[in-house]
Amino acid sequence: MNVIIIGAGIMGTTFATLAKELAPELDITILERLDTPGGGNSWVFNNAGTGHEANCELNYTPVDEEVISVDKAVKIHAQFNVAKQFWAYLIQKGAIKDPGSFINQTKHCTIVSESSIDELRLRFREMSGHHFFEQMRYSEDFDEIKSWIPYTMEGRPRDEKMAATVIETGTDVNFGALTEQMAEYAKQELGVKIEYGTHVKRVHRSPAGSWLVETQSGGTDRRYKADVLFVGAGGGAFPILKKSHLPFAKRFTGFPVGGRFLQAPISAEEAEQYRAKTYGKAKVGAPPMSVPHLDLRVANGQYYLLFGPFASFKPVLERGRGFLDYLRSMRLHDIPRLLNVALEHFPLVRYLVSETFKGEKSMLEELDSFAPGLSKKFNWKAVEAGQRVQIIKDGDLQMGTEILVSTDKTYGTLLGASPGASVSPEVMLRCLEQLIPSVFSTEEAIQKKKEIFPEDNLDALAKNPERYREIRDATNKTLGIHERDSE
Ligand SMILES: Cc1cc2nc3c(=O)[nH]c(=O)nc-3n(C[C@H](O)[C@H](O)[C@H](O)COP(=O)(O)OP(=O)(O)OC[C@H]3O[C@@H](n4cnc5c(N)ncnc54)[C@H](O)[C@@H]3O)c2cc1C
């Protein structure tokens, strides 16, 4: 079977690697418009690099009239555990030599001021009772919180009431570095072909039923043929879907949201003092992807602090692509939907527009309200981040991701943005199960899947504490993640 994957980001590369591991006989080609793998949203500073496992993000545990729901947090944690199983497998195979080249342990903390202390206490009570979050600690003690996350506390008056939680075994993940190493492994060891600098312009069906993929590379047009197509092209998946003429394509429109961060290089000693990612509470009316957080980032052995994100209204599909590309991705029927969403979610649109015009001075003021005095301590600059394209489905704006597979199982795609790269192995496994179920039919594939994923059933992980702990401890050991007491 001849499979073409569009996009060598973390999604497309994971899809290719998994598929080839399970079914070496597949003939897989990845087509990527950039000259390197992982250069889109997966690139290190295009995203925040949080290994999202729901340790610290308040938006994963919504509260409604003092009732908290932890279902989403439990699901995301289980998905991240599956991701860690896959990455540990890649290390054991020698595909990745040094786990520190892409994953680094950082505390995951949540910090809130007085008005949200009850919510955080409730969250701690509910979550720490589940084995996924049994290592979570809670404090309202100034000195204890300061010992976890000094940069957020040093400049605060001691009598300011704050509360925080910490999980020591959180991670910072360089998804770009992970993608690069995985792509190299897929090419050299698994025989996946990767064509860089190749822009897919349109896809359509041949009369015989296979997919024809029209590309341009260095001014030359070329056509590829595929039995199965997987489009993992980030925001670029929308125009390809529109051109596919699949019936469900009409139901989807892209809603782009840009982003910026404040970034400061720091020394190894300073990084040692603040080995953390600290999430706060989103402002009223702000979308979930703009929860403020102050993160330690590790990239190519250098340390950085990152604060943000500052969302913005930026009508492009991907960073580096123009407005016209976005316009071309729309059809007439998309325009009333977009306008409708803009009217229905007017506070969101107003928020995005106001954030777009925020200057560096206001960004630094926001940093200071999160971590008083920090704007003066380091040399900050505003940097552009990646581009999210949220889904408008049947006229409704959605914040999550969606896997779409055509009924004849020849076209699959991933739309949307969140929680993203952190859960990519689990999401790509489900996508593969739906798109090419024959991959899982042989005894070899069943054994291989067990070797890669000792337990990929999210419910089993959530309901069986012993099994979960056994897998957690084994994968953490391979990935270089340690409990506090065993460091
Ligand atoms: C500001 C921000 C912060 C984020 N923070 C986090 C975080 O902390 N943790 C987390 O887990 N996730 C985070 N994410 C999400 C994460 O970055 C994405 O989920 C992930 O990178 C998506 O991977 P992808 O492979 O789908 O997309 P990409 O990495 O963008 O890859 C898509 C690839 O397709 C290629 N492509 C597009 N169109 C074409 C075409 N027509 N022809 C050929 N190639 C094409 C692109 O060049 C690109 O290389 C964040 C995202 C943003 C924007």
The ligand as an ORCA input file, in Angstrom:
! r2SCAN-3c Opt
* xyz 0 1
  C       1.574     29.463     20.728
  C       1.480     27.975     20.810
  C       1.811     27.304     21.988
  C       1.710     25.914     22.066
  N       2.099     25.289     23.213
  C       2.059     23.940     23.282
  C       2.526     23.280     24.453
  O       2.980     23.917     25.396
  N       2.457     21.926     24.479
  C       1.940     21.205     23.436
  O       1.881     19.986     23.538
  N       1.494     21.807     22.310
  C       1.556     23.145     22.209
  N       1.144     23.781     21.069
  C       0.572     22.963     19.982
  C       1.658     22.286     19.158
  O       2.605     23.210     18.709
  C       0.978     21.600     17.981
  O      -0.050     20.755     18.445
  C       1.902     20.727     17.151
  O       3.121     21.351     16.878
  C       1.160     20.369     15.870
  O       1.965     19.536     15.103
  P       1.642     19.328     13.581
  O       2.583     18.318     13.079
  O       0.177     19.079     13.412
  O       1.868     20.779     12.933
  P       3.218     21.471     12.427
  O       4.349     21.253     13.339
  O       2.850     22.880     12.121
  O       3.529     20.666     11.109
  C       2.770     20.801      9.938
  C       3.742     20.710      8.796
  O       3.004     20.676      7.573
  C       3.707     21.434      6.618
  N       2.747     21.852      5.589
  C       1.678     22.657      5.735
  N       1.032     22.813      4.559
  C       1.732     22.077      3.656
  C       1.562     21.847      2.259
  N       0.553     22.388      1.589
  N       2.471     21.060      1.632
  C       3.512     20.487      2.296
  N       3.712     20.676      3.628
  C       2.821     21.459      4.296
  C       4.272     22.592      7.416
  O       5.369     23.198      6.790
  C       4.652     21.930      8.732
  O       6.001     21.492      8.766
  C       1.247     25.166     20.951
  C       0.940     25.826     19.756
  C       1.065     27.213     19.677
  C       0.754     27.891     18.397
*
